[in-house]
């Protein structure tokens, strides 16, 4: 198994920017399923071929897809290594937040609730004074 190195801040920025647009997420999803030409991808969108090429270029700059030439066509496929690295980053974020929520739950469980025996004992002591 190939060791995954952490994404640099610049790579994280490019990945999140690339995934911010629904068209790019759709292109990525479609190229995970199978390699497709840019013209095949463009046929399914109500935008110009040049606009789809720009979306593909953003995904390629983020290394989420790989483009190769075959004759006059440019074929696009998802890059599973970068997708796995981005997924690992998100898993670390999830782990961080889950641990923070667990600590908050623990703190809340330790805090005495109003109406507990401590509170009623304090009221009795105040009344007895």
MMTF fields as JSON, N, C-alpha, C and O atoms, coordinates in Angstrom:
{
  "mmtfVersion": "1.0.0",
  "mmtfProducer": "UNKNOWN",
  "numBonds": 515,
  "numAtoms": 516,
  "numGroups": 129,
  "numChains": 1,
  "numModels": 1,
  "chainsPerModel": [1],
  "groupsPerChain": [129],
  "chainIdList": ["A"],
  "bondAtomList": [4, 2, 8, 6, 12, 10, 16, 14, 20, 18, 24, 22, 28, 26, 32, 30, 36, 34, 40, 38, 44, 42, 48, 46, 52, 50, 56, 54, 60, 58, 64, 62, 68, 66, 72, 70, 76, 74, 80, 78, 84, 82, 88, 86, 92, 90, 96, 94, 100, 98, 104, 102, 108, 106, 112, 110, 116, 114, 120, 118, 124, 122, 128, 126, 132, 130, 136, 134, 140, 138, 144, 142, 148, 146, 152, 150, 156, 154, 160, 158, 164, 162, 168, 166, 172, 170, 176, 174, 180, 178, 184, 182, 188, 186, 192, 190, 196, 194, 200, 198, 204, 202, 208, 206, 212, 210, 216, 214, 220, 218, 224, 222, 228, 226, 232, 230, 236, 234, 240, 238, 244, 242, 248, 246, 252, 250, 256, 254, 260, 258, 264, 262, 268, 266, 272, 270, 276, 274, 280, 278, 284, 282, 288, 286, 292, 290, 296, 294, 300, 298, 304, 302, 308, 306, 312, 310, 316, 314, 320, 318, 324, 322, 328, 326, 332, 330, 336, 334, 340, 338, 344, 342, 348, 346, 352, 350, 356, 354, 360, 358, 364, 362, 368, 366, 372, 370, 376, 374, 380, 378, 384, 382, 388, 386, 392, 390, 396, 394, 400, 398, 404, 402, 408, 406, 412, 410, 416, 414, 420, 418, 424, 422, 428, 426, 432, 430, 436, 434, 440, 438, 444, 442, 448, 446, 452, 450, 456, 454, 460, 458, 464, 462, 468, 466, 472, 470, 476, 474, 480, 478, 484, 482, 488, 486, 492, 490, 496, 494, 500, 498, 504, 502, 508, 506, 512, 510],
  "bondOrderList": [1, 1, 1, 1, 1, 1, 1, 1, 1, 1, 1, 1, 1, 1, 1, 1, 1, 1, 1, 1, 1, 1, 1, 1, 1, 1, 1, 1, 1, 1, 1, 1, 1, 1, 1, 1, 1, 1, 1, 1, 1, 1, 1, 1, 1, 1, 1, 1, 1, 1, 1, 1, 1, 1, 1, 1, 1, 1, 1, 1, 1, 1, 1, 1, 1, 1, 1, 1, 1, 1, 1, 1, 1, 1, 1, 1, 1, 1, 1, 1, 1, 1, 1, 1, 1, 1, 1, 1, 1, 1, 1, 1, 1, 1, 1, 1, 1, 1, 1, 1, 1, 1, 1, 1, 1, 1, 1, 1, 1, 1, 1, 1, 1, 1, 1, 1, 1, 1, 1, 1, 1, 1, 1, 1, 1, 1, 1, 1],
  "groupList": [{"groupName": "UNK", "atomNameList": ["N", "CA", "C", "O"], "elementList": ["N", "C", "C", "O"], "formalChargeList": [0, 0, 0, 0], "bondAtomList": [1, 0, 2, 1, 3, 2], "bondOrderList": [1, 1, 2], "singleLetterCode": "X", "chemCompType": "L-PEPTIDE LINKING"}],
  "groupTypeList": [0, 0, 0, 0, 0, 0, 0, 0, 0, 0, 0, 0, 0, 0, 0, 0, 0, 0, 0, 0, 0, 0, 0, 0, 0, 0, 0, 0, 0, 0, 0, 0, 0, 0, 0, 0, 0, 0, 0, 0, 0, 0, 0, 0, 0, 0, 0, 0, 0, 0, 0, 0, 0, 0, 0, 0, 0, 0, 0, 0, 0, 0, 0, 0, 0, 0, 0, 0, 0, 0, 0, 0, 0, 0, 0, 0, 0, 0, 0, 0, 0, 0, 0, 0, 0, 0, 0, 0, 0, 0, 0, 0, 0, 0, 0, 0, 0, 0, 0, 0, 0, 0, 0, 0, 0, 0, 0, 0, 0, 0, 0, 0, 0, 0, 0, 0, 0, 0, 0, 0, 0, 0, 0, 0, 0, 0, 0, 0, 0],
  "groupIdList": [1, 2, 3, 4, 5, 6, 7, 8, 9, 10, 11, 12, 13, 14, 15, 16, 17, 18, 19, 20, 21, 22, 23, 24, 25, 26, 27, 28, 29, 30, 31, 32, 33, 34, 35, 36, 37, 38, 39, 40, 41, 42, 43, 44, 45, 46, 47, 48, 49, 50, 51, 52, 53, 54, 55, 56, 57, 58, 59, 60, 61, 62, 63, 64, 65, 66, 67, 68, 69, 70, 71, 72, 73, 74, 75, 76, 77, 78, 79, 80, 81, 82, 83, 84, 85, 86, 87, 88, 89, 90, 91, 92, 93, 94, 95, 96, 97, 98, 99, 100, 101, 102, 103, 104, 105, 106, 107, 108, 109, 110, 111, 112, 113, 114, 115, 116, 117, 118, 119, 120, 121, 122, 123, 124, 125, 126, 127, 128, 129],
  "secStructList": [7, 7, 7, 7, 7, 7, 7, 7, 2, 2, 2, 2, 2, 2, 2, 2, 2, 2, 2, 6, 1, 2, 2, 2, 2, 2, 2, 2, 2, 2, 2, 2, 2, 1, 7, 3, 3, 2, 2, 2, 2, 2, 2, 6, 1, 1, 1, 7, 2, 2, 2, 2, 2, 2, 2, 2, 2, 2, 2, 2, 2, 6, 6, 1, 3, 3, 3, 3, 3, 3, 6, 6, 3, 3, 3, 3, 3, 3, 7, 2, 2, 2, 2, 2, 2, 2, 2, 2, 2, 2, 2, 2, 2, 2, 2, 2, 2, 2, 2, 2, 2, 2, 2, 2, 2, 2, 2, 2, 2, 2, 1, 7, 7, 6, 6, 1, 2, 2, 2, 2, 2, 2, 2, 2, 2, 2, 2, 2, 7],
  "xCoordList": [0.843, 0.0, 0.886, 1.9, 0.502, 1.265, 0.954, -0.208, 2.0, 1.809, 1.25, 1.744, 0.227, -0.372, 0.277, 0.329, 0.763, 1.311, 0.181, -0.802, 0.349, -0.667, -0.73, 0.267, -1.899, -2.064, -1.477, -1.641, -0.803, -0.311, -1.507, -2.591, -1.305, -2.39, -2.855, -4.051, -1.921, -2.284, -3.12, -4.083, -2.751, -3.528, -4.933, -5.91, -5.03, -6.341, -7.204, -8.378, -6.62, -7.365, -7.856, -9.007, -6.991, -7.381, -8.477, -9.412, -8.37, -9.37, -10.729, -11.731, -10.773, -12.051, -12.632, -13.846, -11.771, -12.254, -12.851, -13.923, -12.17, -12.645, -13.983, -14.855, -14.143, -15.362, -16.496, -17.604, -16.235, -17.257, -18.361, -19.462, -18.082, -19.071, -19.736, -19.066, -21.047, -21.794, -21.424, -21.387, -21.155, -20.758, -19.453, -19.313, -18.498, -17.22, -17.385, -16.751, -18.235, -18.49, -19.122, -18.81, -20.011, -20.649, -19.631, -19.646, -18.761, -17.716, -16.834, -16.497, -16.468, -15.638, -16.365, -15.784, -17.64, -18.433, -18.476, -18.288, -18.721, -18.823, -17.492, -17.469, -16.389, -15.085, -14.57, -13.603, -15.2, -14.881, -15.438, -14.806, -16.632, -17.309, -16.566, -16.395, -16.119, -15.35, -14.681, -15.134, -13.6, -12.887, -13.796, -14.465, -13.815, -14.678, -13.934, -13.022, -14.33, -13.735, -14.38, -15.505, -13.652, -14.18, -15.421, -16.374, -15.424, -16.603, -17.816, -18.939, -17.618, -18.718, -19.253, -20.464, -18.35, -18.767, -19.571, -20.63, -19.062, -19.685, -21.085, -21.937, -21.33, -22.637, -23.782, -24.927, -23.494, -24.549, -24.812, -25.625, -24.141, -24.331, -24.858, -24.519, -25.682, -26.205, -25.25, -25.604, -24.054, -23.032, -22.111, -22.166, -21.284, -20.396, -19.319, -19.02, -18.763, -17.655, -16.492, -15.832, -16.244, -15.148, -15.38, -14.43, -16.629, -16.932, -16.654, -16.119, -17.011, -16.726, -15.215, -14.706, -14.5, -13.041, -12.448, -11.487, -13.005, -12.512, -12.773, -11.921, -13.947, -14.241, -13.252, -12.746, -12.986, -12.03, -10.641, -9.92, -10.267, -8.955, -8.839, -7.774, -9.915, -9.887, -9.711, -8.93, -10.428, -10.282, -8.885, -8.313, -8.344, -6.991, -5.954, -4.993, -6.13, -5.195, -5.216, -4.205, -6.362, -6.478, -6.008, -6.005, -5.615, -5.133, -6.231, -5.935, -7.498, -8.604, -8.918, -9.514, -8.512, -8.658, -7.342, -6.487, -7.212, -6.039, -6.562, -7.519, -5.933, -6.347, -5.222, -4.045, -5.6, -4.599, -5.127, -6.334, -4.197, -4.565, -4.616, -3.755, -5.633, -5.724, -6.204, -7.395, -5.237, -5.563, -5.967, -5.25, -7.121, -7.617, -8.439, -8.766, -8.769, -9.604, -8.763, -7.617, -9.353, -8.76, -9.645, -10.817, -9.05, -9.794, -9.519, -8.395, -10.554, -10.487, -10.893, -11.878, -10.119, -10.484, -10.152, -9.267, -10.877, -10.64, -9.291, -8.822, -8.68, -7.413, -7.711, -7.875, -7.783, -8.172, -7.206, -7.623, -5.934, -4.968, -5.304, -5.306, -5.586, -5.91, -7.264, -7.447, -8.197, -9.502, -9.323, -9.947, -8.483, -8.217, -7.532, -7.839, -6.62, -5.941, -6.915, -6.851, -7.823, -8.832, -9.792, -10.204, -10.142, -11.022, -10.353, -11.009, -9.061, -8.324, -8.31, -8.436, -8.159, -8.205, -9.568, -9.647, -10.629, -11.975, -12.208, -12.895, -11.648, -11.776, -11.075, -11.568, -9.926, -9.232, -10.069, -10.155, -10.686, -11.579, -12.742, -13.109, -13.308, -14.426, -13.993, -14.708, -12.838, -12.319, -12.11, -12.443, -11.565, -11.349, -12.671, -12.777, -13.667, -14.949, -15.674, -16.303, -15.599, -16.242, -15.604, -16.305, -14.27, -13.611, -14.002, -14.171, -14.145, -14.577, -15.999, -16.287, -16.872, -18.257, -18.292, -19.057, -17.483, -17.427, -16.949, -17.491, -15.934, -15.457, -16.531, -16.696, -17.259, -18.348, -19.432, -19.947, -19.775, -20.74, -20.268, -21.058, -18.987, -18.429, -18.527, -18.895, -18.197, -18.287, -19.719, -19.973, -20.643, -22.049, -22.557, -23.383, -22.072, -22.483, -21.965, -22.602, -20.821, -20.23, -20.874, -20.802, -21.492, -22.071, -23.36, -24.237, -23.487, -24.727, -25.901, -25.789, -27.02, -28.219, -29.012, -28.936, -29.759, -30.594, -31.646, -32.183, -31.935, -32.892, -32.24, -32.932, -30.902, -30.223, -30.166, -30.549, -29.703, -29.638, -28.714, -28.954, -27.658, -26.757, -27.51, -27.328, -28.343, -29.086, -30.103, -30.241, -30.814, -31.814, -31.152, -31.721, -29.969, -29.232, -28.833, -28.907, -28.411, -28.032, -29.231, -29.094, -30.406, -31.597, -31.964, -32.356, -31.832, -32.134, -31.187, -31.616, -29.898, -28.91, -29.213, -29.08, -29.622, -29.926, -31.146, -31.184, -32.148, -33.359, -33.097, -33.711, -32.201, -31.898, -31.096, -31.09, -30.427, -29.576, -30.343, -29.759],
  "yCoordList": [-1.182, 0.0, 1.242, 1.29, 2.228, 3.467, 4.349, 4.545, 4.874, 5.768, 7.093, 7.661, 7.572, 8.839, 9.97, 9.943, 10.947, 12.103, 13.115, 13.113, 13.975, 14.985, 15.982, 16.238, 16.532, 17.566, 18.879, 19.228, 19.588, 20.919, 21.869, 21.544, 23.027, 24.021, 24.41, 24.582, 24.547, 24.907, 23.799, 24.08, 22.545, 21.422, 21.388, 21.154, 21.62, 21.648, 22.742, 22.52, 23.921, 25.023, 24.65, 24.917, 24.038, 23.669, 22.6, 22.669, 21.617, 20.544, 21.112, 20.829, 21.915, 22.459, 23.429, 23.473, 24.204, 25.093, 24.259, 24.581, 23.208, 22.368, 21.709, 21.591, 21.288, 20.593, 21.546, 21.101, 22.846, 23.825, 23.958, 24.407, 23.577, 23.719, 22.382, 21.359, 22.405, 21.159, 20.516, 19.29, 21.32, 20.753, 19.984, 18.898, 20.536, 19.843, 18.57, 17.556, 18.618, 17.39, 16.336, 15.152, 16.754, 15.806, 15.237, 14.039, 16.072, 15.591, 14.576, 13.532, 14.881, 13.946, 12.62, 11.553, 12.689, 11.465, 10.635, 9.419, 11.294, 10.578, 9.958, 8.885, 10.623, 10.081, 9.037, 8.335, 8.929, 7.822, 6.539, 5.483, 6.649, 5.48, 4.947, 3.736, 5.854, 5.425, 6.633, 7.769, 6.357, 7.398, 7.919, 7.143, 9.242, 9.846, 10.958, 11.569, 11.209, 12.331, 13.62, 13.621, 14.706, 16.005, 16.328, 16.904, 15.966, 16.241, 15.431, 15.931, 14.201, 13.402, 14.036, 14.109, 14.488, 15.17, 16.42, 16.659, 17.22, 18.496, 18.309, 19.183, 17.215, 16.988, 16.957, 17.224, 16.637, 16.507, 17.78, 17.767, 18.868, 20.113, 21.202, 21.252, 22.063, 23.193, 24.379, 25.434, 24.171, 25.223, 24.936, 23.861, 25.879, 25.715, 24.659, 24.337, 24.147, 23.204, 23.859, 23.218, 25.138, 25.862, 25.958, 25.865, 26.144, 26.22, 24.876, 24.841, 23.783, 22.453, 22.235, 21.68, 22.663, 22.56, 23.305, 22.833, 24.448, 25.208, 24.441, 24.415, 23.82, 23.004, 21.839, 21.536, 21.199, 20.09, 20.589, 19.898, 21.778, 22.34, 22.592, 22.378, 23.041, 23.268, 21.934, 21.842, 20.911, 19.581, 19.021, 18.379, 19.268, 18.798, 19.535, 18.922, 20.836, 21.62, 21.136, 21.208, 20.644, 20.097, 18.647, 18.031, 18.11, 16.72, 15.703, 14.559, 16.123, 15.202, 14.36, 13.288, 14.856, 14.083, 14.124, 14.979, 13.177, 13.091, 13.118, 12.421, 13.92, 14.043, 13.511, 13.77, 12.772, 12.262, 12.404, 12.42, 12.506, 12.639, 11.265, 10.415, 11.075, 9.882, 10.37, 10.59, 10.533, 11.147, 12.589, 13.358, 12.95, 14.315, 14.495, 15.622, 13.414, 13.49, 13.644, 13.197, 14.278, 14.372, 13.553, 13.866, 12.491, 11.603, 11.969, 12.305, 11.899, 12.323, 11.161, 10.471, 10.954, 9.947, 10.507, 11.349, 10.022, 10.459, 9.934, 8.887, 10.671, 10.27, 9.705, 10.467, 8.382, 7.795, 8.115, 8.165, 8.33, 8.655, 9.995, 10.1, 11.011, 12.322, 12.283, 12.925, 11.549, 11.421, 10.77, 11.19, 9.759, 9.087, 10.044, 10.035, 10.856, 11.815, 12.866, 13.249, 13.337, 14.309, 13.661, 14.29, 12.416, 11.689, 11.527, 11.668, 11.234, 11.092, 12.41, 12.416, 13.521, 14.828, 15.048, 15.48, 14.752, 14.917, 13.982, 14.349, 12.788, 11.85, 12.404, 12.24, 13.059, 13.676, 14.812, 14.959, 15.613, 16.669, 16.064, 16.552, 15.003, 14.347, 13.824, 13.995, 13.196, 12.668, 13.799, 13.654, 14.91, 16.064, 16.547, 16.748, 16.732, 17.244, 16.23, 16.609, 14.959, 13.946, 13.917, 13.765, 14.063, 14.066, 15.309, 15.237, 16.435, 17.659, 17.52, 17.941, 16.948, 16.736, 15.75, 15.938, 14.708, 13.734, 14.4, 14.133, 15.267, 15.979, 16.906, 17.023, 17.564, 18.431, 17.605, 18.012, 16.459, 15.564, 15.167, 15.16, 14.838, 14.46, 15.613, 15.411, 16.817, 17.985, 18.246, 18.551, 18.126, 18.344, 17.279, 17.566, 16.065, 14.987, 15.221, 14.803, 15.884, 16.161, 17.36, 17.459, 18.26, 19.475, 19.128, 18.473, 19.571, 19.299, 20.024, 21.176, 19.326, 19.911, 20.649, 20.3, 21.65, 22.366, 21.41, 20.584, 21.524, 20.614, 19.365, 18.476, 19.269, 18.084, 18.164, 19.181, 17.126, 17.083, 18.161, 18.676, 18.515, 19.573, 20.894, 21.626, 21.195, 22.447, 22.467, 23.475, 21.372, 21.345, 21.384, 21.963, 20.789, 20.872, 22.317, 22.773, 23.037, 24.439, 25.271, 26.159, 24.995, 25.736, 25.477, 26.393, 24.199, 23.856, 24.597, 25.129, 24.631, 25.323, 26.808, 27.416, 27.418, 28.836, 29.131, 30.15, 28.24, 28.459, 28.252, 28.915, 27.349, 27.065, 28.158, 28.246, 28.985, 30.05, 31.204, 32.168],
  "zCoordList": [0.0, 0.0, 0.0, 0.696, -0.773, -0.881, 0.318, 0.676, 0.931, 2.073, 1.574, 0.6, 2.246, 1.858, 2.639, 3.868, 1.924, 2.618, 2.79, 2.048, 3.785, 4.052, 2.904, 2.228, 2.7, 1.687, 2.201, 3.37, 1.327, 1.689, 1.753, 1.268, 2.346, 2.419, 1.012, 0.781, 0.081, -1.29, -1.934, -2.647, -1.684, -2.235, -1.635, -2.346, -0.335, 0.324, -0.296, -0.592, -0.491, -1.103, -2.499, -2.844, -3.3, -4.664, -4.654, -5.451, -3.764, -3.704, -3.307, -3.963, -2.232, -1.799, -2.824, -3.02, -3.476, -4.538, -5.673, -6.185, -6.058, -7.155, -6.817, -7.678, -5.58, -5.178, -4.816, -4.516, -4.839, -4.471, -5.519, -5.202, -6.747, -7.824, -8.128, -8.264, -8.231, -8.471, -9.809, -9.914, -10.82, -12.122, -11.994, -12.558, -11.258, -11.091, -10.27, -10.561, -9.245, -8.472, -9.365, -9.242, -10.266, -11.184, -12.168, -12.45, -12.683, -13.599, -12.88, -13.439, -11.656, -10.885, -10.689, -10.887, -10.298, -10.097, -11.38, -11.347, -12.498, -13.776, -14.189, -14.793, -13.87, -14.262, -13.273, -13.567, -12.118, -11.214, -11.807, -11.753, -12.373, -12.949, -14.165, -14.31, -15.048, -16.223, -16.867, -16.726, -17.571, -18.304, -19.409, -20.091, -19.583, -20.605, -21.317, -20.762, -22.536, -23.259, -22.771, -22.27, -22.924, -22.52, -23.341, -22.816, -24.625, -25.463, -25.0, -25.062, -24.542, -24.006, -22.727, -22.517, -21.886, -20.666, -21.001, -20.421, -21.943, -22.289, -22.869, -22.706, -23.525, -24.162, -23.16, -23.525, -21.91, -20.9, -20.097, -19.173, -20.433, -19.684, -20.602, -21.785, -20.053, -20.811, -20.672, -20.146, -21.151, -21.162, -22.332, -22.927, -22.651, -23.8, -23.51, -22.36, -24.584, -24.473, -23.731, -22.913, -24.02, -23.368, -21.859, -21.081, -21.44, -20.008, -19.328, -18.22, -19.983, -19.423, -19.367, -18.392, -20.394, -20.378, -19.179, -18.571, -18.842, -17.686, -16.388, -15.5, -16.278, -15.093, -14.989, -13.908, -16.117, -16.143, -15.738, -15.017, -16.196, -15.853, -14.35, -13.772, -13.713, -12.257, -11.529, -10.582, -11.965, -11.356, -11.581, -10.7, -12.761, -13.072, -12.231, -11.767, -12.028, -11.204, -9.761, -9.062, -9.32, -7.961, -7.904, -6.839, -9.047, -9.159, -8.824, -8.479, -8.926, -8.686, -9.912, -9.807, -11.074, -12.31, -13.072, -12.843, -13.979, -14.844, -16.276, -16.614, -17.099, -18.494, -19.37, -19.121, -20.384, -21.329, -22.75, -22.99, -23.674, -25.082, -25.726, -25.499, -26.523, -27.371, -28.728, -28.949, -29.634, -30.92, -30.702, -30.061, -31.241, -31.08, -29.809, -29.436, -29.156, -27.952, -26.691, -26.625, -25.708, -24.374, -23.446, -23.232, -22.899, -22.013, -20.564, -20.192, -19.767, -18.377, -17.486, -17.752, -16.423, -15.421, -14.044, -13.891, -13.058, -11.684, -11.207, -11.655, -10.297, -9.695, -8.303, -7.351, -8.179, -6.889, -5.75, -4.593, -6.051, -4.994, -4.333, -3.107, -5.143, -4.567, -3.87, -2.836, -4.416, -3.765, -2.395, -1.421, -2.317, -1.035, -0.057, 1.135, -0.547, 0.333, 0.854, 2.022, -0.014, 0.42, 1.411, 2.385, 1.164, 2.087, 3.454, 4.486, 3.462, 4.719, 5.487, 6.712, 4.779, 5.421, 6.078, 7.228, 5.348, 5.904, 7.084, 8.037, 7.031, 8.153, 9.395, 10.511, 9.202, 10.348, 10.937, 12.156, 10.063, 10.558, 11.34, 12.408, 10.795, 11.48, 12.844, 13.832, 12.902, 14.171, 15.181, 16.357, 14.723, 15.587, 16.181, 17.391, 15.333, 15.822, 16.695, 17.684, 16.35, 17.202, 18.593, 19.593, 18.66, 19.969, 20.766, 21.983, 20.093, 20.785, 21.308, 22.428, 20.531, 20.967, 22.126, 23.072, 22.066, 23.16, 24.448, 25.52, 24.348, 25.548, 26.1, 27.314, 25.207, 25.645, 26.342, 27.383, 25.776, 26.418, 27.814, 28.759, 27.945, 29.249, 30.244, 31.401, 29.793, 30.673, 31.109, 32.275, 30.189, 30.524, 31.487, 32.352, 31.343, 32.241, 33.657, 34.624, 33.788, 35.101, 35.792, 37.017, 35.061, 35.62, 36.357, 35.793, 37.639, 38.379, 37.732, 37.313, 37.66, 37.063, 38.136, 39.314, 37.743, 38.702, 39.243, 38.505, 40.524, 41.148, 41.686, 42.182, 41.601, 42.122, 43.636, 44.216, 44.273, 45.738, 46.286, 47.378, 45.55, 46.005, 46.127, 47.1, 45.154, 45.155, 46.276, 46.969, 46.465, 47.526, 48.896, 49.822, 49.063, 50.326, 50.606, 51.747, 49.57, 49.739, 50.174, 51.016, 49.61, 49.983, 51.435, 52.158, 51.867, 53.259, 54.199, 55.223, 53.85, 54.686, 54.745, 55.807, 53.619, 53.599, 54.467, 55.157, 54.435, 55.196, 56.685, 57.522, 57.014, 58.414, 59.065, 60.293, 58.32, 58.881, 59.374, 59.869]
}
